[in-house]
Each structure stands twice: as C-alpha cells, then as structure tokens.
Amino acid sequence: MEMRKKTLLLVFPPAAVPTSPPLGIAMLKGYVERQLPDWEIKLLDLNLWLINRILSGLEAGTGNFSEQLYDQVGTSKEQILEAVRVFRGTDNDILQSNPEVYNQSGLAYLGLINIITQILTNDCAEWERSQRLSPLLKDCINQMQSLKPDCVGISMIFSGQLPVGAALGRFMRQQDKLKVIMGGSCLIEGAEHFMRWYPEAADVIVTGDGEEALKLLLLNGCNPKGVSGAVYRRSGLVVKEPPVFQKDIDQYGIPDWSGLDLYAYHSPEPVIPLLLSRGCYWRKCTFCVHYFSAGDTFRVRSNEAVIEVLQHFVARGFRNFAFVDEMIAPRQFARMARAIKEAQLDIDYYAYSKPNNTFTPAILQEMAESGCRFLLWGVESGSQRILDLMGKGTKVEEVAEVMKNTHEAGMANHAFVICGFPTETHEEFADTLKFLNDNRDYIYAVHSGPFGLDVGSPISKDLQKFSIMETWVQGRTPLGEQLAYKCSSGSSMEETWKNYQKALPLFRAFHPHSQMVAYYRDHALLVYKHQGARLNPESRRFPAIADVLPDAVNVQAMEK
C-alpha cells in the first residue's frame, strides 16, 4: 500500500496588496518537492483569499465596515468596489487612459488594505490578551485547517503581516499541536526580536536562503540545531545558527505556484515575480540593511537557468515579469538581455539597478529590445556630497546621462530618492529637487521617503562619521527598536519631515499615473507595455522649487 505523503502548508498571511502572487512560498515549494518526494507542499495565499472574501461580502451587501473606518482612511464602500473593478481589469481603459480615475482607485484600494490591516491588528491583540478569536481570524484558521497540514510554514515580507502571522502560528502550535516554521524577507534582520516579542508563534524562524534550511527541518522533525540561519529557543534563550549561503543558486530551480490561480490577482494581466540573483553586487550603501540577508555575497543565476525559468512561464501563457533582485549589475543585465533575445522570448519586464556609466547606450538598447519596459534606479540624491556620504559610488552627471539614454532607448525611469540623509542641508535637498526637475523629460515616477536610521546599518555602527551626536529609542516593534537621532549639522528630523511633505506635489508631477504607479509597480509595467515609454508634457504640472522649499538659500538663483 502506498504511504500517504506528509503535507507542509505554506501560508502567505494578510494584509498586503495582492497585485501579483507571493514569490517566497513558490520558490520553497518548487525546491522542496523536488528534493523530498515524500512531502506534498500546499500553498495558501491567505492574503488574497481573505481580501476576496471581504470584497464578496461588500459586493453582496452582506458585509460592511464602520463609517469610522471609512472616514479614517478617506474612502467609501463605493470607491473601494470601483477600485477593485479597475485593479482586476474589468475596464482596462481606466488603467491605460484615465489616470485621474486610476489614481483615485489606487488611493481607495490602499484604504481597503489599511482598513483590513487595522482590523486584523486589533483582532490579533485581542487574541493575545484573551485567547478569543475574531470571526476573521477564525475564517483564516478554518481555511488553513481545511487543507489538513502536518506542518505549517508562514512567509512574511511586510511588517503589517507580523501580528496575523504570529496569531496563526500560535494557534496552530497550541491548538492543533503542529510544528510552525516562519521566514520571509521582513524577518531577516529582526528574527530574534520577533521570537522574543511573540514567544509562542513559531518553533523556528529561518533567515537567509530558505530552501535548503526548510528541507533539512522537514527531514529531521523540525529540529533546528545545525540548520543554516535558524533562530529558535534553547534553554530559555533565543539562539541563531550561523548562516551558510549556497553558491550555486541554479539548483533552486523554477518557482512553483501550482494550486494558486495566477489570474486571480488584482491586476489586469498576471505579473510573475522572479529572483535571478541573491544579494547585492554593490553592498556599500551606508544606509542599507537589505543585502545582509545574503551575507557578504552576490550570487547570480546562469543565463541558461534564467532562460529555462522564463521559457517555463511563457509556455504557460505568462509574459509579464517583475525581476525583484536587489539590483541587477550592468554586465549581468547585458548578458541576460542578449540571452532573452537569442531565445526569441516575447516578454515584458521591469527590474532594479544603480545608475552608473557602465550602463552604456548599447547595453540599454539591448535591454529595451529584450522586453525591459522600466527601471527602478537608486538615485537617492542630487547632491554629490550626500551621494558620497551614502557610499553610492555614482556621479550626479552620470546619473542624468544614464536616465537620458534609458529614455532614448525606449524605457521608463523610476527614481528612488531619500529626503533628509544625516547632515543634509535644505540647499542639498533642493539640489535633489533641482536634479529631478532638470531631468523631468526622462523621469516617469519618483519613489520617495524621509531617511530612517536602521539598526545594524553601516551608519548605526559609525555614528560619528555621519555627525550623529545622539540616538534614542523612538518606538519598539516586533522586529526591534526604531531609532531617532540628532545630527550636529543639517536638517533635523522634524525639518526633514516638513520638507518631504512640501516636496510631495513635485514628486507626484512626473507622470499622469505617477502618484499611484510609483506604488503599484506591477500596474506600471502594464501602463508602459501598452502605452510605450513616452511622456506627455501637456499633462504635467510642476510646482516651482522656490515654492516647495522657500527657506532654502539661493533656490531661485538655482532655478534660473
């Protein structure tokens, strides 16, 4: 008689924006099922499932939120339902040709996610206090139990998922007596804190590469001792096993979303996320902690493996891709673009990188011909002093040249910028605004935010170098402390926030869709895919920099 396979249920909890399927659980399923034939891996995108369940109630008139919640996020039931119709592609013309309605829909959709996050956070706090489950949490648990798992894995990439993931994990451990394994990018740097904050949520948290670690945990009954990057409790203390990083990442194979409907996500066309490398090729930005999850490594899939993955999905009718690597290096990009063209793959994609002069016009042209529709560039600042302090390794004039050449090759530019880096003055932030304004013919959207001091970043380890005189704990979260700081020069944190708020109208002026496509990047791909990389000057209205930062010295002279 054939033995029953054991079942691992991999869960992606709410609440997050479901415009594309979660990548982590699909990568784990693809690898583990190939390695462990006696295990069946089931996927549950609980985020999409719960959002659709709530929306079904709203559409049927059997469910509603309180007026207070609608007021708090500035939306209404009718606006939310219209937003979902737009996002699901019921009327593609809105996404493509009616940016005003699309931007309104984007705001309403964020309101929906914020409402669900707020409700679930309160429900989880009540469960922690009283062990009483809300109807929404009961629904989530019932859905998990219906799949009859022998073990549960919970993957999280956003901090808003943490309370829900912790509540689900605790219930499955205490009530169903199952082993619970957690992981995901948001737990990379805060796993030990999370284990202390929610001591009953998980048996083990996996940091770093999860594929081989998960395989070993399933093989040895979830014993974490000796498992690369495992965080767990031993003798009342939280301990972490040292991580080991596999050099050959081709072995991780093809992500497997079988069991999930990839057409059910809230995007007019499916967009498939893929990870083509592990780590960051630069690893010198002083403000960053993201690349720590891969250690001091940068590991790239071979072109043969990349083409195999792309061909797999193209053969199944999927042609839109998000390459979600930390950054794709210029020469890596050139080789990949050439391989895509040689394989005659008709695809559209976007990716992240750092704008330096190694991106020659020839490389950019080849990228465009291979299907690249837009690039998210780590620009960060228009001040050379600040760029040098950040460790970016870029020159302001070279960044401008790369963006111009990218635009001329037929691709759109999105720019990340940081407001209020330590010691940055009003005038230097005005330099950033001037850079954006000077290059507005080539920039399609701006992703912006005020600087935040991350624990563990190079800055936090050498405060004196960045003129930081004092730090203090501003708040505590499941992932650790949030730090505030005071510099001996430059804008204060309060001034930074005010300058950032003043600059938002400028940041949002770069494209008719820019207010929302800077947030919904999968939708941005579809806009550029169907419209092409073109800007209509008639539709853009830029405020004067002098109006944005009237206190900055010589701004009016700069504009002249």
C-alpha positions as CSV (number, residue, x, y, z in Angstrom):
1,M,0.0,0.0,0.0
2,E,1.3,3.4,-1.0
3,M,2.3,5.6,2.0
4,R,0.4,8.9,2.4
5,K,2.6,11.9,1.7
6,K,3.1,14.3,4.6
7,T,1.8,17.8,3.9
8,L,3.5,21.1,4.5
9,L,1.2,24.1,4.2
10,L,3.0,27.3,3.2
11,V,0.9,30.4,4.0
12,F,1.2,34.0,3.0
13,P,-0.9,35.9,5.5
14,P,-2.8,39.2,5.2
15,A,-2.6,42.1,4.7
16,A,-0.7,43.2,1.6
17,V,-1.6,44.5,-1.8
18,P,-2.3,41.4,-4.0
19,T,-1.3,42.6,-7.5
20,S,0.9,39.6,-8.0
21,P,1.5,36.2,-6.4
22,P,3.9,35.8,-3.4
23,L,7.3,34.6,-4.6
24,G,8.8,33.1,-1.5
25,I,6.3,30.2,-0.9
26,A,6.5,29.3,-4.6
27,M,10.3,29.1,-4.5
28,L,10.2,26.9,-1.5
29,K,7.5,24.6,-2.9
30,G,9.5,24.1,-6.2
31,Y,12.7,23.2,-4.4
32,V,11.4,21.1,-1.5
33,E,9.1,18.9,-3.6
34,R,11.9,18.1,-6.0
35,Q,14.2,17.3,-3.1
36,L,11.7,15.4,-0.8
37,P,9.3,13.3,-2.8
38,D,7.5,12.0,0.3
39,W,6.3,15.6,1.1
40,E,3.5,17.4,-0.6
41,I,3.7,21.2,-0.4
42,K,0.4,23.1,-0.5
43,L,0.3,26.8,-1.0
44,L,-2.3,29.1,0.6
45,D,-2.3,32.8,-0.3
46,L,-4.4,33.7,2.7
47,N,-4.0,37.4,1.9
48,L,-5.7,37.1,-1.4
49,W,-8.3,34.6,-0.1
50,L,-9.3,36.9,2.8
51,I,-9.4,40.1,0.8
52,N,-11.6,38.4,-1.8
53,R,-13.8,37.0,0.9
54,I,-14.3,40.5,2.4
55,L,-14.9,42.0,-1.0
56,S,-17.5,39.4,-1.8
57,G,-19.4,40.5,1.3
58,L,-19.2,44.1,0.3
59,E,-20.4,43.3,-3.2
60,A,-23.2,41.2,-2.0
61,G,-24.3,43.8,0.6
62,T,-23.8,41.2,3.4
63,G,-20.7,42.9,4.9
64,N,-19.5,46.4,5.5
65,F,-17.0,48.4,7.5
66,S,-17.9,51.0,10.1
67,E,-18.3,54.6,8.9
68,Q,-15.5,55.5,11.3
69,L,-13.0,53.2,9.5
70,Y,-14.1,54.6,6.1
71,D,-13.5,58.1,7.4
72,Q,-10.1,57.3,8.9
73,V,-8.7,56.2,5.5
74,G,-10.7,58.7,3.5
75,T,-12.7,56.4,1.3
76,S,-16.1,54.7,1.0
77,K,-17.6,51.3,0.1
78,E,-18.5,52.5,-3.4
79,Q,-15.0,53.8,-4.1
80,I,-13.4,50.6,-2.9
81,L,-15.6,48.4,-5.1
82,E,-14.8,50.7,-8.1
83,A,-11.1,50.4,-7.3
84,V,-11.2,46.7,-7.2
85,R,-13.0,46.7,-10.6
86,V,-10.2,48.8,-12.0
87,F,-7.5,46.7,-10.5
88,R,-9.0,43.4,-11.7
89,G,-9.0,44.8,-15.2
90,T,-12.8,44.9,-15.7
91,D,-12.2,48.1,-17.7
92,N,-8.6,48.3,-18.9
93,D,-9.2,51.7,-20.5
94,I,-9.2,53.2,-17.0
95,L,-5.7,51.9,-16.3
96,Q,-4.4,52.9,-19.7
97,S,-6.1,56.2,-20.5
98,N,-7.7,57.6,-17.4
99,P,-5.0,58.3,-14.9
100,E,-7.2,60.6,-12.7
101,V,-9.7,57.7,-12.1
102,Y,-6.8,55.2,-11.7
103,N,-5.1,57.4,-9.1
104,Q,-8.4,57.7,-7.2
105,S,-8.8,54.0,-7.4
106,G,-5.3,53.5,-6.1
107,L,-6.0,55.6,-3.1
108,A,-9.2,53.8,-2.4
109,Y,-7.5,50.4,-2.7
110,L,-4.9,51.5,-0.2
111,G,-7.7,52.5,2.1
112,L,-9.1,48.9,1.8
113,I,-5.7,47.4,2.7
114,N,-5.3,49.8,5.6
115,I,-8.8,49.0,7.0
116,I,-8.2,45.3,6.8
117,T,-4.7,45.7,8.4
118,Q,-6.2,47.8,11.3
119,I,-9.0,45.3,12.0
120,L,-6.7,42.3,11.9
121,T,-4.1,44.0,14.1
122,N,-6.8,44.8,16.7
123,D,-8.1,41.2,16.4
124,C,-4.7,39.7,17.0
125,A,-4.1,41.9,20.0
126,E,-7.4,40.7,21.5
127,W,-6.3,37.0,20.8
128,E,-3.0,37.7,22.6
129,R,-4.9,39.1,25.6
130,S,-7.9,36.9,25.9
131,Q,-7.5,33.9,23.6
132,R,-10.8,35.0,21.9
133,L,-10.7,34.6,18.1
134,S,-12.4,37.2,15.9
135,P,-14.6,36.0,13.0
136,L,-11.9,37.0,10.5
137,L,-9.2,35.1,12.3
138,K,-11.5,32.1,12.7
139,D,-12.1,32.2,8.9
140,C,-8.3,32.2,8.3
141,I,-7.7,29.3,10.7
142,N,-10.6,27.3,9.2
143,Q,-9.1,27.7,5.8
144,M,-5.7,26.5,6.9
145,Q,-7.2,23.5,8.8
146,S,-9.3,22.5,5.8
147,L,-6.0,21.7,3.9
148,K,-5.1,19.2,6.7
149,P,-1.4,20.0,7.1
150,D,1.1,18.0,9.0
151,C,3.4,21.1,9.4
152,V,2.9,24.8,8.7
153,G,5.2,27.4,7.2
154,I,4.4,31.1,7.3
155,S,6.2,33.5,5.0
156,M,6.0,37.3,5.5
157,I,7.5,40.2,3.7
158,F,5.6,43.2,5.2
159,S,5.6,44.3,8.8
160,G,1.7,44.5,8.7
161,Q,1.6,40.8,8.3
162,L,3.5,40.1,11.5
163,P,0.6,40.2,14.1
164,V,-1.5,37.9,11.9
165,G,1.3,35.5,11.2
166,A,2.1,35.3,14.9
167,A,-1.5,34.7,15.8
168,L,-1.9,32.0,13.2
169,G,1.3,30.3,14.2
170,R,0.5,30.4,17.9
171,F,-3.0,28.8,17.3
172,M,-1.6,26.1,15.1
173,R,1.1,25.2,17.6
174,Q,-1.1,25.3,20.7
175,Q,-4.4,24.1,19.5
176,D,-3.5,21.8,16.5
177,K,-0.1,20.7,18.0
178,L,1.7,21.3,14.7
179,K,5.2,22.5,14.1
180,V,5.4,26.0,12.8
181,I,8.3,27.4,10.7
182,M,8.5,31.1,9.8
183,G,10.5,33.0,7.3
184,G,10.4,35.8,4.8
185,S,12.3,38.9,4.0
186,C,10.9,41.1,6.8
187,L,12.2,38.6,9.4
188,I,15.8,38.6,8.0
189,E,17.1,41.2,10.4
190,G,14.6,41.0,13.2
191,A,14.0,37.3,13.8
192,E,15.5,37.3,17.3
193,H,13.3,40.2,18.3
194,F,10.2,38.6,16.8
195,M,10.9,35.4,18.7
196,R,11.0,37.3,22.0
197,W,8.0,39.5,21.1
198,Y,5.9,36.5,20.1
199,P,7.4,33.6,22.1
200,E,4.7,31.1,21.2
201,A,4.4,32.0,17.5
202,A,6.9,29.6,15.9
203,D,9.1,26.7,16.6
204,V,11.8,28.1,14.4
205,I,12.4,31.1,12.1
206,V,14.6,30.7,9.0
207,T,16.8,33.6,8.0
208,G,18.8,33.8,4.8
209,D,18.2,31.3,2.0
210,G,15.2,29.3,3.0
211,E,15.2,26.4,0.5
212,E,17.8,24.1,1.9
213,A,17.0,25.1,5.5
214,L,13.4,24.1,5.1
215,K,14.4,20.8,3.5
216,L,16.6,20.0,6.5
217,L,13.9,20.9,9.0
218,L,11.4,18.6,7.3
219,L,13.9,15.8,7.2
220,N,14.8,16.0,10.9
221,G,11.4,16.6,12.5
222,C,11.9,20.4,12.7
223,N,15.0,20.1,14.9
224,P,16.7,23.5,14.2
225,K,20.1,22.6,15.6
226,G,22.8,23.0,12.9
227,V,20.3,24.3,10.3
228,S,21.7,27.3,8.5
229,G,20.3,30.6,9.7
230,A,17.7,29.0,12.1
231,V,16.5,31.1,15.0
232,Y,14.9,29.2,17.9
233,R,14.7,28.9,21.7
234,R,17.1,26.8,23.6
235,S,17.1,26.6,27.4
236,G,15.0,29.8,27.6
237,L,17.3,31.8,25.3
238,V,16.9,32.8,21.7
239,V,19.8,31.5,19.6
240,K,20.7,31.7,15.9
241,E,22.6,29.2,13.9
242,P,25.3,30.8,11.6
243,P,24.0,31.1,8.0
244,V,25.6,29.2,5.1
245,F,25.0,30.5,1.6
246,Q,24.8,28.2,-1.4
247,K,27.0,29.4,-4.2
248,D,25.1,27.6,-7.0
249,I,21.6,29.1,-6.9
250,D,20.7,27.4,-10.2
251,Q,19.9,24.4,-8.1
252,Y,16.9,26.2,-6.5
253,G,15.1,25.7,-9.9
254,I,11.7,27.1,-11.0
255,P,9.2,28.6,-8.6
256,D,6.0,26.5,-8.4
257,W,2.7,28.3,-7.9
258,S,0.6,25.2,-8.7
259,G,-2.6,25.2,-6.6
260,L,-2.9,29.0,-6.9
261,D,-4.8,30.8,-9.7
262,L,-2.3,33.3,-11.1
263,Y,-5.2,35.1,-12.9
264,A,-7.0,35.8,-9.7
265,Y,-4.6,38.6,-8.6
266,H,-5.7,42.2,-8.7
267,S,-4.0,43.2,-11.9
268,P,-5.5,43.4,-15.4
269,E,-2.8,40.9,-16.6
270,P,-0.7,38.5,-14.4
271,V,2.7,39.7,-13.5
272,I,5.1,37.0,-12.4
273,P,7.8,37.9,-9.8
274,L,11.2,36.2,-10.2
275,L,14.5,36.4,-8.3
276,L,17.5,36.0,-10.6
277,S,20.3,36.6,-8.0
278,R,20.8,36.6,-4.3
279,G,22.4,39.5,-2.5
280,C,23.6,42.8,-3.9
281,Y,26.6,43.3,-6.2
282,W,27.4,46.7,-4.6
283,R,27.0,46.2,-0.9
284,K,28.4,49.6,0.1
285,C,25.4,51.8,0.7
286,T,25.8,53.1,4.2
287,F,22.0,53.4,4.9
288,C,21.0,49.9,3.7
289,V,20.4,46.6,5.6
290,H,18.6,44.7,2.8
291,Y,21.6,42.9,1.4
292,F,22.5,41.5,4.8
293,S,20.1,38.6,4.2
294,A,22.6,37.1,1.7
295,G,25.6,37.9,3.8
296,D,28.6,39.5,2.1
297,T,27.7,37.6,-1.2
298,F,26.3,38.2,-4.6
299,R,25.2,35.0,-6.4
300,V,23.8,35.1,-9.9
301,R,21.8,32.5,-11.8
302,S,23.3,31.4,-15.1
303,N,21.8,32.6,-18.3
304,E,20.8,29.1,-19.1
305,A,18.8,28.8,-15.8
306,V,17.2,32.2,-16.3
307,I,16.1,31.3,-19.9
308,E,14.7,28.0,-18.6
309,V,12.6,29.7,-16.0
310,L,11.3,32.3,-18.5
311,Q,10.5,29.7,-21.1
312,H,8.6,27.7,-18.5
313,F,6.2,30.5,-17.8
314,V,6.0,31.8,-21.4
315,A,4.9,28.3,-22.4
316,R,2.1,28.6,-19.9
317,G,0.9,31.9,-21.3
318,F,2.6,34.3,-18.9
319,R,4.7,37.2,-20.5
320,N,4.9,39.9,-17.8
321,F,7.7,39.6,-15.2
322,A,9.0,41.5,-12.2
323,F,12.7,40.9,-11.6
324,V,12.8,41.6,-7.9
325,D,16.6,41.3,-7.3
326,E,18.2,43.9,-5.0
327,M,20.0,45.2,-8.1
328,I,20.9,43.7,-11.5
329,A,24.5,44.6,-12.4
330,P,25.1,46.2,-15.8
331,R,27.1,43.4,-17.3
332,Q,24.8,40.8,-15.9
333,F,21.9,42.8,-17.5
334,A,23.7,42.8,-20.8
335,R,24.3,39.1,-20.8
336,M,20.7,38.4,-19.8
337,A,19.2,40.7,-22.4
338,R,21.2,39.1,-25.1
339,A,20.2,35.6,-24.0
340,I,16.5,36.6,-23.9
341,K,16.8,38.0,-27.5
342,E,18.6,34.9,-28.7
343,A,15.9,32.7,-27.2
344,Q,13.3,34.8,-29.1
345,L,11.2,35.3,-25.9
346,D,8.5,37.8,-26.3
347,I,8.2,39.2,-22.8
348,D,7.8,42.4,-20.8
349,Y,9.6,43.1,-17.5
350,Y,11.0,45.6,-15.0
351,A,13.9,45.5,-12.7
352,Y,16.0,47.4,-10.1
353,S,19.5,48.7,-10.5
354,K,22.0,51.5,-9.7
355,P,22.5,54.2,-12.4
356,N,26.2,54.4,-13.3
357,N,28.0,54.9,-16.6
358,T,28.6,51.2,-17.1
359,F,25.1,51.2,-18.5
360,T,26.2,52.3,-21.9
361,P,23.7,53.3,-24.6
362,A,24.4,49.9,-26.4
363,I,23.5,47.9,-23.2
364,L,20.4,50.0,-22.6
365,Q,19.2,49.5,-26.2
366,E,19.7,45.7,-25.9
367,M,17.8,45.7,-22.6
368,A,14.9,47.5,-24.3
369,E,14.9,45.1,-27.2
370,S,14.8,42.2,-24.8
371,G,11.5,43.5,-23.2
372,C,12.6,45.8,-20.4
373,R,9.9,48.4,-20.0
374,F,11.1,50.4,-17.0
375,L,13.9,50.5,-14.4
376,L,13.8,51.5,-10.8
377,W,17.0,53.4,-10.1
378,G,18.6,54.0,-6.8
379,V,19.2,57.7,-7.4
380,E,18.8,58.8,-3.8
381,S,20.2,62.4,-4.0
382,G,21.1,65.2,-6.4
383,S,23.9,66.3,-4.1
384,Q,27.4,64.8,-4.8
385,R,28.5,65.2,-1.2
386,I,25.4,63.3,0.0
387,L,25.9,60.6,-2.6
388,D,29.5,60.2,-1.5
389,L,28.4,60.0,2.2
390,M,25.8,57.4,1.2
391,G,28.5,55.3,-0.4
392,K,26.6,55.1,-3.7
393,G,29.6,55.2,-6.0
394,T,27.7,57.3,-8.5
395,K,28.2,60.8,-10.0
396,V,25.3,63.2,-10.4
397,E,26.1,64.0,-14.0
398,E,26.5,60.3,-14.9
399,V,23.1,59.5,-13.3
400,A,21.5,62.2,-15.5
401,E,23.2,60.8,-18.6
402,V,22.1,57.2,-17.9
403,M,18.5,58.3,-17.4
404,K,18.5,60.2,-20.7
405,N,20.0,57.2,-22.5
406,T,17.4,54.9,-20.9
407,H,14.6,57.1,-22.1
408,E,16.0,57.3,-25.6
409,A,16.3,53.6,-25.7
410,G,12.5,53.4,-25.1
411,M,12.4,52.5,-21.4
412,A,10.9,54.5,-18.5
413,N,12.9,55.7,-15.5
414,H,11.6,55.5,-11.9
415,A,13.9,57.2,-9.3
416,F,14.2,56.4,-5.6
417,V,15.2,59.5,-3.6
418,I,15.8,59.9,0.2
419,C,14.9,63.1,2.0
420,G,17.0,64.2,5.0
421,F,20.0,62.0,5.0
422,P,22.2,62.8,8.0
423,T,23.8,66.3,7.7
424,E,21.8,67.1,4.5
425,T,21.0,70.8,4.4
426,H,18.0,72.5,2.9
427,E,20.2,73.5,0.0
428,E,21.3,69.9,-0.7
429,F,17.8,68.7,-0.6
430,A,17.0,71.5,-3.1
431,D,19.8,70.0,-5.2
432,T,17.8,66.8,-5.4
433,L,14.7,68.6,-6.4
434,K,16.6,70.6,-9.0
435,F,18.1,67.3,-10.3
436,L,14.6,65.8,-10.7
437,N,13.3,69.0,-12.3
438,D,16.2,69.3,-14.7
439,N,15.7,65.7,-15.8
440,R,11.9,65.7,-15.9
441,D,11.8,64.8,-19.6
442,Y,13.3,61.5,-18.7
443,I,11.9,60.6,-15.3
444,Y,8.5,59.0,-15.1
445,A,7.9,58.5,-11.4
446,V,9.6,59.2,-8.1
447,H,9.7,56.8,-5.1
448,S,10.5,58.9,-2.1
449,G,10.7,58.9,1.6
450,P,12.3,60.5,4.6
451,F,15.5,59.0,5.9
452,G,15.2,56.4,8.7
453,L,18.1,55.1,10.8
454,D,18.1,51.3,10.7
455,V,19.7,49.3,13.5
456,G,22.5,47.3,12.0
457,S,23.2,49.6,9.1
458,P,26.7,50.9,8.5
459,I,25.6,54.3,9.7
460,S,24.4,52.9,13.0
461,K,27.8,51.3,13.5
462,D,29.8,54.5,12.9
463,L,27.6,57.4,14.1
464,Q,30.5,59.9,14.4
465,K,31.3,59.6,10.7
466,F,27.8,60.8,9.9
467,S,27.8,63.6,12.6
468,I,25.1,61.9,14.6
469,M,25.5,63.1,18.2
470,E,22.7,61.3,19.9
471,T,20.3,58.5,19.3
472,W,17.3,57.3,21.3
473,V,14.5,54.7,21.0
474,Q,11.5,56.3,19.4
475,G,9.4,53.1,19.4
476,R,9.6,49.3,19.8
477,T,8.3,46.9,17.2
478,P,8.3,43.1,16.9
479,L,11.4,43.5,14.7
480,G,13.3,45.7,17.1
481,E,13.8,49.3,18.1
482,Q,13.0,52.3,15.9
483,L,15.7,54.9,16.4
484,A,15.5,58.7,16.4
485,Y,18.7,60.7,16.1
486,K,20.2,64.2,16.2
487,C,23.0,65.5,14.0
488,S,25.4,68.2,14.7
489,S,24.6,69.8,11.3
490,G,22.0,69.7,8.6
491,S,18.2,69.4,8.8
492,S,16.6,68.0,11.9
493,M,14.2,65.0,11.8
494,E,11.3,67.5,12.1
495,E,12.6,69.7,9.4
496,T,13.2,66.7,7.1
497,W,9.6,65.6,7.6
498,K,8.3,69.1,6.7
499,N,10.5,69.3,3.7
500,Y,9.4,65.9,2.5
501,Q,5.7,66.8,2.8
502,K,6.3,70.1,0.9
503,A,8.1,68.2,-1.9
504,L,5.3,65.6,-2.5
505,P,3.5,67.7,-5.1
506,L,6.7,67.8,-7.1
507,F,7.4,64.1,-6.7
508,R,3.9,63.3,-8.0
509,A,4.1,65.5,-11.0
510,F,6.3,63.4,-13.2
511,H,3.6,61.3,-14.9
512,P,-0.2,61.3,-15.0
513,H,-0.1,58.0,-13.3
514,S,2.9,58.7,-11.1
515,Q,1.0,59.1,-7.8
516,M,-0.1,55.5,-7.9
517,V,2.2,53.7,-10.4
518,A,5.1,54.6,-8.1
519,Y,3.3,52.4,-5.5
520,Y,1.7,49.7,-7.7
521,R,4.7,48.7,-9.8
522,D,3.1,45.7,-11.5
523,H,0.5,48.1,-12.9
524,A,3.3,50.5,-14.0
525,L,4.7,47.6,-16.2
526,L,1.3,47.3,-17.9
527,V,1.0,51.0,-18.5
528,Y,4.4,51.2,-20.1
529,K,3.9,47.9,-22.0
530,H,0.7,49.2,-23.7
531,Q,1.5,52.9,-23.9
532,G,5.2,52.8,-24.5
533,A,7.8,54.9,-22.7
534,R,6.5,58.3,-23.5
535,L,5.7,61.4,-21.5
536,N,3.1,64.0,-22.4
537,P,4.3,67.4,-21.3
538,E,0.8,68.8,-21.6
539,S,-0.5,66.6,-18.8
540,R,2.2,67.5,-16.2
541,R,2.2,70.5,-13.9
542,F,5.4,71.1,-11.9
543,P,5.5,73.4,-8.9
544,A,8.4,75.8,-8.7
545,I,11.2,74.6,-6.4
546,A,11.2,78.0,-4.7
547,D,7.6,77.3,-3.7
548,V,8.5,73.8,-2.4
549,L,11.5,74.9,-0.3
550,P,11.2,78.7,0.1
551,D,13.6,78.6,3.0
552,A,16.5,77.1,1.0
553,V,19.2,79.6,0.2
554,N,19.7,80.6,-3.5
555,V,16.9,78.3,-4.8
556,Q,15.6,81.0,-7.1
557,A,19.1,81.6,-8.4
558,M,19.5,77.8,-9.0
559,E,16.3,77.7,-11.0
560,K,17.5,80.5,-13.3
